[in-house]
Amino acid sequence: ITSITKLSSSKVGMRAEVSCTDVMSKITITFYLQKLSGTSWNNVGSTTVYAYNTSSTAKKVTASNLSSGTYRTKACVMVTTSNGYGETLTGYSGSINLP
């Protein structure tokens, strides 16, 4: 699950929540802030965060000094088991407008 929240006219908060059925040795979440240009979403920034030895996590990051436009979050999650097996999932938030 991923979401984006307007914090001010030039700042947004991005959140991703991951839940697994088993304990993972590592959960990697890469947040991509995307801006709408015409009909295309372009990456304008990214941040990677980690969680270790857990079955679930919720992480938040912020992006500031943003220009006006329409934004969304793309969150790419990789979970890694103790034996090295990995799986990746990508989620998208809804969009928000900055004035």
C-alpha positions in Angstrom: 0.0 0.0 0.0 1.4 3.4 -0.9 0.0 6.9 -0.5 1.0 10.6 -1.0 -0.1 13.5 1.1 0.2 17.3 0.5 2.1 18.8 3.5 2.4 22.3 2.1 2.3 24.1 -1.3 5.7 22.7 -2.1 6.1 19.7 0.1 4.6 16.2 0.0 4.8 13.1 2.3 5.1 9.6 0.8 4.2 6.4 2.7 4.5 2.7 2.0 3.2 -0.2 4.1 4.4 -3.7 3.5 3.0 -6.9 5.1 4.4 -10.4 4.6 3.2 -13.8 5.8 6.7 -14.6 7.2 9.6 -12.7 8.7 11.9 -11.4 6.0 15.6 -10.8 6.5 15.3 -7.5 4.6 12.6 -5.3 3.1 13.8 -2.6 0.7 11.4 0.2 -0.3 12.4 2.6 -3.0 10.1 5.6 -3.2 9.9 7.4 -6.6 8.2 10.8 -6.7 6.7 11.1 -10.2 5.3 14.3 -11.9 2.8 14.3 -14.6 4.0 15.8 -17.9 1.4 15.6 -20.6 0.2 12.0 -20.4 3.5 10.6 -19.0 4.7 10.2 -15.4 8.3 11.2 -15.0 10.5 10.4 -12.0 11.7 13.6 -10.3 13.3 12.0 -7.2 13.9 8.8 -5.3 14.7 7.6 -1.9 15.4 4.1 -0.6 14.7 2.9 2.9 15.2 -0.5 4.6 13.7 -2.7 7.3 15.4 -5.9 8.7 14.1 -9.1 10.3 10.5 -8.2 10.3 7.3 -9.4 8.6 5.8 -5.9 8.2 6.9 -2.3 8.1 5.6 1.2 7.3 7.9 3.9 6.1 7.5 7.6 5.4 9.7 10.0 3.5 9.2 13.6 2.4 10.0 15.7 -0.7 10.2 19.5 -0.6 10.9 22.5 -2.8 8.5 21.1 -5.4 7.1 23.2 -8.3 3.4 23.3 -9.1 1.9 20.3 -10.9 0.4 16.8 -10.4 2.4 14.2 -8.4 2.1 10.6 -7.4 4.3 8.1 -5.6 5.7 4.9 -7.1 6.9 2.4 -4.5 9.1 -0.5 -5.5 9.4 -3.1 -2.7 11.9 -6.0 -2.6 11.5 -8.6 0.2 14.4 -11.0 0.8 14.1 -14.2 2.9 16.8 -15.6 5.1 17.8 -18.1 2.4 18.3 -15.3 -0.2 15.1 -15.6 -2.1 13.7 -12.3 -3.3 10.5 -11.0 -4.6 9.6 -7.5 -6.0 6.3 -5.6 -6.0 5.5 -2.2 -7.4 2.6 0.0 -6.2 1.3 3.4 -7.1 -0.5 6.1 -5.1 -3.3 8.3 -6.2 -2.3 11.7 -7.5 -2.3 15.1 -5.8 -2.0 18.7 -7.2 0.4 21.3 -5.9 -0.6 24.9 -6.8 
